[in-house]
Amino acid sequence: MYKLFFRLFFTRMDPERAHHLAFRWIRLAARVPVLRTFLAAALAPRHKELRTEALGLRMHGPFGLAAGFDKNAVAIDGMAMLGFDHVEIGTVTGEPQPGNPKKRLFRLVADRALINRMGFNNDGSAAVAERLHARVPVFRTVVGVNIGKTKVVPEAEAAADYVKSTERLARHADYLVVNVSSPNTPGLRNLQATESLRPLLTAVREAADRTVTGRRVPLLVKIAPDLADEDVDAVADLAVELGLDGIIATNTTIAREGLKSPASLTGETGGLSGAPLKERSLEVLRRLYARVGDRITLVGVGGIENAEDAWQRILAGATLVQGYSAFIYEGPFYARAVHKGLAARLNASPYATLAEAVGADTRKAAA
């Protein structure tokens, strides 16, 4: 039903307008007590065997919503209602910004992909912090906060901008993510170089500890799939050295190889997400796990369309997995289908728990 609706209705609409319309429906549904209870029962049934512990947090399962969908923390309960076990909001910047000029979001239906050059459009860390502080949760879900650099802030002053957001948002975050891998903010990806990344992550860690004294806020870094293998290794080593809690692999890509969509679409600048990202994101994840093992938590994201994709990320080394682009194509039953399929695969596997399955294939390959 959704796929027919998507083809007949959403594909005729500007992608960003369609996103806002669907987003509004989700938020409205979550505000109606009887309706949200019914939808949660239908779309978010729990599977006890999928219960997950990661980053010192307990979750109903390993499958969450990646950053980018709820930039301003306005639909956390709506996304939990749809079955996501954790919701990562953002990317949030130190100052509010409108993002890049429209048109800036493109559907590549033939490739089950998206290209976006949104440019971190968001309300800014002060407004988002106020919203999170005022939030009264309806559903229990883990909330991650993804932070990035304000566009007008020079690269040399990036650490101070991240620290500003950290000081405002850390107390409201179950975990915090430093995003240095979006291709849509000039100079941002330069911060992935270890000589820049080390002082940045150190400053954010210190700011989080200084701001939140009653607990340790887990800190992760999100990296690009376009990093060379040796740079992936360098980030992995740095994460272990600094005592980081995790790495999210991966963000969108600037690569365009092997796409089926018309050149008028594939030629658009921005980050490509969705199915074409699947292979490289999995490669990066395997490389990270081979390097860090179980010392830090890995989060697999990029091209996760179904339960099999999620299961392959877990076997490769991901404790948590995230989706976004496939949600646009699969609709409201996306998370339910992933959970059902994951539970079936785990029950048919030789592993008693999901934790036992994490990294199993990568360990076998190295043996």
Secondary structure, DSSP 8 states (H G I E B T S, - for coil): -HHHHHHHTGGGS-HHHHHHHHHHHHHHHHTSHHHHHHHHHHH----GGG-EEETTEEES-SEEE-TTSSTTSS-HHHHHHTT-SEEEEEEEESS-B--S-S--EEEEGGGTEEEE-----B--HHHHHHHHHH---SS--EEEEEEE--TTS-GGGHHHHHHHHHHHHGGG-SEEEEE---TTSTTGGGGGSHHHHHHHHHHHHHHHHHH--SS---EEEEE-TTS-HHHHHHHHHHHHHHT--EEEE---B---TT--S-HHHHTS-SEEEEGGGHHHHHHHHHHHHHHHTTSSEEEEESS--SHHHHHHHHHHT-SEEEESHHHHHH-TTHHHHHHHHHHHHHHHSS-SSHHHHTTHHHHHHH-
